[in-house]
Amino acid sequence: MARHSVQWYLCKVLRISGYVFFLVVVLMIMSGLAMTGRYGFGKVFSANMGWKIHSTLKWPVIGLVLIHSIVAWYLSFRRWGWVR
């Protein structure tokens, strides 16, 4: 089995973190709308459940933003030739 380069693994981390980040942000928006009761999301989650989901996802969102942005910056700098 051929070994892959570090850039290959970083691209996979970037893609997976992007997908997970997108899903977490959608869930966070839905829980925020459930807390306010707008657009019928109060029927999907109660306001209390929306608050619990919203407060639980705060740190995962921060972690995903950091992982995704640091890897993207590094790969961009590699592509532009600023980092070897």
Rosetta blueprint (number, residue, H / E / L):
1 M L
2 A L
3 R L
4 H L
5 S L
6 V H
7 Q H
8 W H
9 Y H
10 L H
11 C H
12 K H
13 V H
14 L H
15 R H
16 I H
17 S H
18 G H
19 Y H
20 V H
21 F H
22 F H
23 L H
24 V H
25 V H
26 V H
27 L H
28 M H
29 I H
30 M H
31 S H
32 G H
33 L H
34 A H
35 M H
36 T H
37 G L
38 R H
39 Y H
40 G H
41 F L
42 G L
43 K L
44 V L
45 F L
46 S L
47 A H
48 N H
49 M H
50 G H
51 W H
52 K H
53 I H
54 H H
55 S H
56 T H
57 L L
58 K H
59 W H
60 P H
61 V H
62 I H
63 G H
64 L H
65 V H
66 L H
67 I H
68 H H
69 S H
70 I H
71 V H
72 A H
73 W H
74 Y H
75 L H
76 S H
77 F H
78 R H
79 R H
80 W H
81 G L
82 W L
83 V L
84 R L
